[in-house]
Each structure stands twice: as C-alpha cells, then as structure tokens.
Amino acid sequence: MMRSLFAGVSGLKVHQIRMDSIGNNIANINTVGFKSSRTTFADMLSQTQSGAAAPADNIGGTNPKQIGLGVAVASIDIIFTDGSPQGTGKNTDLALSGNGLFVVKNGDSTYYTRDGAFSFDENGYYVLPGSGLKVQGWNAVNGSLNTNSQPVDIVVPTGKTMSAQETTEIAFSGNLNANEPLITAIDDVTTYNSTVEISKISNLTLSNGSKVTVTSGKYTVGHSVPMSTILQAYDSEGMSHSVPIQLEKVGANTWMASLSSLSTAYTAPNVSGNMSPTYASTYAYIKESDGTYTRVSFIDSNSTLVTAFTINFDSAGEPIGTLTCGLRLEYNFDYFAEASPPRYVQRTGSAYTRYLGPNRTYTTYNTVAATYNTLTAVNGADVTEPTANFTGLTQYSGSNSAYPTADGNVAGTLTSISVDTSGVITGTYTNGKNQFEAQVAVAQFTNSAGLTKTGNSLYAESNNSGPANIKTAPDLGLTITPSALE
C-alpha cells in the first residue's frame, strides 16, 4: 500500500516539474531571445520480485516480475530553434538566426546570449543596457577590420572624428570612344607647328566630316576635341582641391590625359601693380574657395614634371601596361602672381619663398611688397605623390564615360551608425564618408542545449556544451537582422 502511494507521489512531483517548465515558458513569452524548455519523463528503477527464466525442454520461459517504483524526470531540454525577428526601428538592435549566440563579457567572465537588445553607453561601449555586459567583436582601425584576432569590447565613441586623409591613388574608370573623330582642320589655319590656341569663334573640322564651333581653348590637328573632367584630391590637412583634367585622343588606340587650361578659371590678385598671372606648361594654379591658391602639376615616376600621360590601348580595347605617373599638389599659399622676368615660389618647410631667376632670391625689406616675397602656407599641408591607375579604362565603340576618382577625405565627425547582416557596424561622418567601425562576434557550440542558464537570458559553457567557436556570423553560416529582436 505504501509503495503505491510513493509511486503516485513521484508522478505528482515530476508532473509539477513539467508544469513548472511550461509555466516558465509562458512567463517568458515576451523575453527577447528566450529559448523554451521541454520536460521528458522516464520510469524509475523497478523492484524485481523474480527474474526472467529461460525456456527448458518441457517448460516455457517466464518473464521477470517487477514492480515500478514511480516516475522521474529524464531531461529538461532547451529548444534552440529560431524565433521570428520582430522589427523595432532601433538601429542597434540585432536578431540572430541560426545555431549561434552573441558574446558578452563582464570583466573576465564570458557569457552568451540570444538577446540582441544592444545599445551604446556613455563611453561608447556596445552593451546590454539591462546588465551593462559589453558586446564582443573586433574594432576597426582606420576603417580596416581584422577578425583573425581575439574579440574585444566593441566601442564606438560618440563624437568620434575621422582624420583628414591625403590623396594617395587616382584611378580612371569608364570608356573612351574608340571611334572618337580627330580634328582635321581649324578654320583657315594651314600651318601647324604645335597646338593652336583659339580666343575667338572658330570652327573645327573633324575626321567624320562634322564641324564643331568653339570660342576658346587649345586644339591640335590630329587630336580629338579635348574632354574636360574634374578630379577632387585632398592634401594632408584635408583641404579639397578641384583639379581639372583633359582627355583627348592623339592617335589610333592612344589617348592623352593632361592638365586642363586654367587661363579663364580665375582672376589673380594684383600684388604690385605690374604683376599679372602667367601659366607654365608643366603646372597651373587653382584658386580655392577661401581665396587661396594651390599649384598643381603632373609628375612621372622620377618626380619629374610632365604635362601629360599617354594611355595606350590594344586592339581589344584594353589598356596596355601600368601607368606609374601621379598628380602632385605642390603647395597652397595666400597670393599668386608671375612677372617678367619670371618669379618662382619654392617651399622650405611650411614657408614659401619667391625667387627672381633660377638662382637669386628676390627679397625686399621694409616695403609692402616684402610681405609677398616670403609666402607662408595656409595650413602647411603636404601631399604625397599619388599613383595613377588607368587599368579601369576601356576603349570600345560608344560614348565617352571616363572619369577620375581619388581617395582621401577632409576631416569629419561621426553622425550615425548602421549594422548590416554580417554584424559589421558602419559609421557615417559629416564629410560624407562611411567607414567600418567594428564587427560583432558570434559563438557556436557543438551542443548548444548543453549550455548552463545563468539568468538574465545569459548562458555559460558547461562540461557538455563543448568550447565556444567564436567567429563572424558569415563564417558560421549565421544571419543577423539589424533593427530587430528575436
């Protein structure tokens, strides 16, 4: 009688545990990233009255006589199936899909969670705001991510600044029309020693029989009509420079990129009455928006000033070889004027001294003109000689769509962040640039159901979970849904 009562009581006890598990599941129906549990039962050890007997020659076998002593809990299993991502509109919230968990830390203690309700704290740390645990991942260095190292606390400080970056590479992309017509005649001009500079209304006759009316500029018979484009380059202080560049076809499968004429681009200041701007063939001056002037020039791989780059194409329309020439922004100063004999400006540190002739320093003391003889740079900026890359160009029949781009940027301040499906946090800055700030780490376990719950929707490794395999979400075949929670 007592044994039957104990068996019945065991049933009540394990049923209570099952109800506790179900009640906990129901209670956490709105808990972010919660994983429900299930309870399974198994009978207890039975009391054997008599064992089983094997069949004999004249008698059959008998089964054992056992009395069950009740029921026990076999297991309480965590069901690690994906929940549905629910959009929140908060760009720091993350929902994880797949067999993985986010990694968070409190000092040296590491935990794992499916709760992606993250936020940034006062110091810019990416945290679980309810507990302050710091989300782990990899912080970018100047926009470059290295996820082959150990993950650390993700931090993106409010008001983070992006330093100015000077231009180091200029790349040309697009197409140059293989059928671009060449100039065959310029009005009534019959003798061509070099390029003809036009300052009045003139007609250009092209090789396809058409005519083009121009009013100014330099044109060469045997070349195409120049196409002008603007390159935005940057010095080490982040000052932007708009550098005009011309592209013109100079023969079969051959084009030339050169500095555009700037003779009408600005009016130079009147420094001392009789000084007026002139333009050398190897450089030009650009008037900046703040009224200062920047001298720009083309250089070859030996830093020798040149006026143009020749771009050769093969019969398939692809560029031949790699061009190593670059564009140099030489210096920036307050005033510019040239005179006869020519006066030059030479940089010494951040100061610029005007010279008269090749070897004699032109100096004047105690006069107004003396303030212009030594010119101090507006910002003392340097510009590394960038390389030029024309491998992105093609020469096929069709429209001209070639354009240059340069790296570099002015300084900027972080205005907003966004997270993509790989867990990469990207910052947007006031200078219009975007750069990688960090990437969220995720962990995967051989037996996720073996993790130990520690409360606050956190899990810890156990003897049966296996070690954490921490990588990026794409590396583990996982997907992160930004601005959503599981």
N, C-alpha and C positions, 0 to 999 in steps of 0.2 A: 504493500500500500504506500509506504513512504517513498519507495523507488519511483513509482509512477508519478507521485506528486513532484519529486525533484525533476523528473523529465519534463513535466508540464511547465514547471517554473523556468527551466532553461529555455523553453520555447518562448515564454513571455519576455525573458531577458534579451534574447537575440532579436526578437521582433521589435523590442524597444530600441535596440541599436539601429535597426533598419529604419524605423520611424525617425530616429534622431538624424540619420543621414539624409532622409527625404526632407525633413524639416529644415535642415541646414541648406539644402539645395534651394528650397523655396525661399528661405530668408535672404539668400544671396542672388536672387533673380536679377537684381539691378546692379550687382557688383561688377565693376569693369574687369574684364579678363578672367572672371571666375570660371573654374572648371568643376563640374558636378562630380559627385561620387556615387557609386553603387555598392550595395552590400550583398554579398553572396554567403549562403549557409552551407554547412556540412554536418553530418551526424557525428555525435561524439563516439568515443571508444565504447564498444558493446561488451557486456558481461557474458562470457561464454558458459553455458550450462553443460554442454557436451560438444566435443569436437566432431568433425566430419569423419565418416568411416568409408573405406573403400569397399567396393563390391567383392564378395567371396564366391566360391564355386556354387554354393547352394543358397546364397542370400544376396540381396542387392545392397548397394551403398546407402548410407544415411547422411543427411545434411547436418551441419552444425546447428546447435540450439543456442541462440544468442539473444540477449535482451538489451535493446538500446538504452543508453543512459541519458539521452537528450540530444539537443542540437547545439552547435557552436557557430561562431562567425568564421567563415572560411577566409574572406578577404573584404577589404574596403578599397575599391579601385577608383583612381582618379581618371575620368574620361577626358583625354586630351584631344577632343575634336574641335575644329574651328567654330567660333561663333560668327555671327553676321556683323560686318563692320557697319557702324551707325555714324553718319556724318555729324560733326559737331561745329564745323566752321572755325575751329581754333587751330591755327597752323602748326602748333607744337604738339598736338595730339597725334598718336600713332596707333594703328591697329595692325597686329601681326598675324599673318596667315601662314599655316604650315607648322611643322614639328619644330618649334623653337621658342625661345623666351628672350626677353630683354635682360641685360646685365646691369645691375645697380650695386653700389657699394656704400658701406658706412665704415670709413677708415679702412682697416684691413679685412673686414668681413664682406664677403661677396654673396649676393642673393640674386635670384632670378624671378622674373615676373612676366605675366601677360598683360599687366596693367600699363597701358601706354599713355595715361593722362599726365603727360610731362609738361613742365613749364620752366622758364628761366628765372633764377633767383636774383637778388640784388647785385651779386658779384658776377653774374653772367653764367653761373653753372646751370647745366641742364639737369633738372631734378624731378623726383616725385614729390610734389608740394605737400602731400599729407604727412610724409615722413622725413623729407629732406635728403633721402638717399640720392646719390649722384649717378646719373646715367653714364655708362661706359661706352667708349668708342675711340676714335682717332681724330685728333685735332690737325687741321691742315696748317702748313707752313707756307705763307705767301701764296695761298690758293692751291698748293700741291698736297695731295693725300698719300700717305704711306700706311697701308693696312697690314703690312707684314711685321709690325712691331706689336708689343703688348698694349692692349687697350688701356686708356686712362680716363680721368674725369673729363667729360666734354664741357668746354667753357667757351662762350661767345660773348664777350663783354658788351654791354650797352654803350653806344658811342664809339665803338671800335673804328679806327681810322685805317685807310689804305694809303700807303705812302706813294708819292709820285714815282713813276717808273719811266725811265727814258727809253726811247725807241732803239731796239737792237736788231730788228729784222723788218724788212719791207718786202712784201710779196705781191706780185702781179697775178691776177686771175682773169679769166674770161677768154674771149675770142677776138682775134684780129682778122678782118675780112681778107681772104686770100685773093679776092678779085677787086680789091681796092684800086680805083684808077689812079694813074700818075699824072702829074702836071706836064703837059707838052708845050705850052706857050703861056706867056704872061703879057697880054695886050700887044703892044708894038715893040716890046723889048726883044732884040735879036741876038745880043751878045750876053753870055752868062759866064762871068768869072767865078761867081760864088752865089750865095743866097741873095735874093733881091728883097730889099726892104721896101714895103709899099706904105705910103702915107696918104693915098687918095683912092677914090673909087677906081677899081681895076677889075678886069675880067681874067679868070684863069681858064685855059682850055685843058680839058682832061683827056686821057687816052681813050675813053669810051665815047668821045665826041661831045660830051656835055660841057657846059660852061658854069663857072661859079663866080659870083661877084663878091669881092672883098673890099674893105676900106683901109685896112692897116695890117701889119704883121710882116713876118719874113717867110718867103716861099722860095722853093728850089725846083727848077725844072728837072724832071726825073724822079722827084719825090711826090708823095701824096700830099693832099691838104692836111696840115697838122691837126690832130685831135687833142684837145686840152682836157686835163683832169686835175683834181686836187688831192694831194696826199696830206693827211693830218699826222704830223710827227710831234714827238714830245722830247723836251730836254730833261736833265736830271732833277730840275726843280718843279717839273710837272707843267711847264708852260707849253701850251699848244701852239704849233706852227703850221700854217696852211701853206704848203709848198706846191706851186703849180708845176705840172709835168706835161710835156708834149710827147705824143706818139705819132710817128709818120713812117710810111713805107718808103724805103730807099732803093728797092730793087726786088728781084724775084726771091721770094722766101726770106726776105731780110727787112727788118724794121729797126727803127732807132727811137730810143727814149731819151729825151733831153729836157733840160730846164727851160720852161716857157719864158717868153719875153715879158718883162715886168715894166716896160717903159711907160705904160699908162696906168700902172696899178696904184700909184700913189704920187703925192707931191712932197718932195723932200723939204725939210725946213731950211730957211735961209740963214746960214750960220754966220757969214761975214759979208754979205752983200754980193760979192762976185763969185761965190761958190755955187755951183749947180750940179745936180746929180748926173753922173755918167754910169755906164754899165759895161763891165768887163765881160768877156766871152765865157769865162770859166766860173763866174759866180753872179749872184744877184742879191738885192736887198729886198726884204719884205717888211712892210710896215705892219706892226702888230696893232691890235685893237686899243691897247693902252697908250699908243703913240710912240712906242719904242721901235727899234729897227733890228732885224735879225739878218745876218749874212748867211746864205746857204750856198753850198757848192757840191758838185759831184766829185767823187774821188775814186781811184781804181784800187786794186788790192795792195799797191805800194804807197797808198795815201797821196798819190799824185792827182792834182786837179785835172778833171776831164770835163768835156762839155756834153758827152752823150754816151749811151750804151748801145751797142749793136746786138740785136736779137736775131739769131739765125734759126730758120725752121727747115725741117726736112720735107721731102715730097709728101709725107703723110700728114703734115700739118702740126708736127710736134717740135718743140724747141730742142735745139742741139746744144749739148753741153750745159754746164752750170756757170752762171754769171756770178763773179765774186765782188763786183763793184757795189758801193754803198752810197748813201746820201749823208752828208755831214752838215749839221747846223753848227756853224763855227763860233758865233758869239752873238750876244744881244747887248745893245748899247742905246744911249739916250738920243744921240744925234748922228746924222749921216750926211756927209757932203763930199764931193770929189771936185778937184780943181785941176788946172793945168799949170805947172807940171803935176802929175797925179800924186795925191796924198793917200797913204795906206793906213790901215788900222791893224795893229799887232797885239795879240793877247800876251800878258805877263801875269800869271795868276788870275785874279779876278779883275784886273785893270787892263785898259786898252789904250795904247799909245799911238797917236797919229804920226806917220813918218812922211817926210818930203824926199822923194827919190829912194833908191834902194838901200842906201847905207847911212843917210844923215837923219838924225832925229830932228823933227820940226818942233821947236819949243818957243813959246813967247811968254814972257813974265810981266806981271803987273798990268795986263791988259784984259779986256773982256774975252778976246779970242783964246786966251790961255786956258779958260775953263773947258774948251773943246779939244785941247791938244791931248790931254790925258782923260780918257773916257772910262768911267767905272761901270762895270756890268750891272744891270738892273738887279739880277739875282745871283750872279756868279755861277751860273749853271754850266755844266759840261754836258756834252753829248758824245757817247761812244759811237764810233763809226759803225753803223749797222750794215748788215749784209743785205743784198738784194736777191730775190729769188723769182725767176721768171718761169719756173717749171710748170706753173699753173696756167700758163697761156697756151692757146692753140691757134692755129691758122687754118681755118676752114672757110669755105664759101658761105657768106651770110653777113649779118650785121656785126658791127663792132661793139663789143661789150666789155672791153678790157678796163680794169680799174685797179689802182694800187691800194693796199691796206698796210698799216704799220701797227706794231704792238706798242705798248707804253700807255700811260694814262696820267691825268692830273691827280692830285690827292683827293680823297673822298672820305665821307663818314658813313658808317653803316646805318641804313634806314629801315631795312626789313630783312626777314629770313624766310626761307621756304624749305620744305623737305620733300624729296622725291621717293619713288617706290623702292629705291635701293638704300634708303636711310641716309642719303647724302644731304647735309644741311648747306644751303647756298645763301650767301649774303648779297644783298643789293645795296650799292653805295650811291652817294649823291653825285658822283662823277659818271653815273650811268653804267659802271662796270659791275659785273657779277663775278664772284669767286667762291670756290669751295671753302667752307669754314670747318666742317667736321663730318664724320660718318658714324652712324650708330652701330654698335656691335650687337650681335645676337649669339645665343648659345644653343647648342643642340646636344641632347643626351641620348645614349643608346636606349635607355629605359626611362622615359620621362615620368611614367606612372610611379617609378620608384623614388621620386623626389620627396623630401620631407617638407610638409607645410609648416611655416613659422609664423603665420599670421600676417595681417596687412597685405594679403594677396601675394605674399612672398614665398619662395621655395628655396631650399638649400640642398646641396648634394647629400646623398646617403650612400651607404655601402652597396646598394643595389641599383643606383641610378646610373653609375658609370661617371667618368670625368666629363667636364664640360668641354665641348669643342666650340671654341669662340672664333667666329669669322664674320664676314659681312653677310647680309641677307642673300644677295645673289649667289655667293659661294656655297650656301647651304640650301639653295633652291627655295628660299622663302620670299614672301612678298610683304612689303609694308604699305599700308594705305594711309597717306597723310590726312590730317584734319578729320580723323575718325577714331572711334574707340570700338573695341570688340565687346 
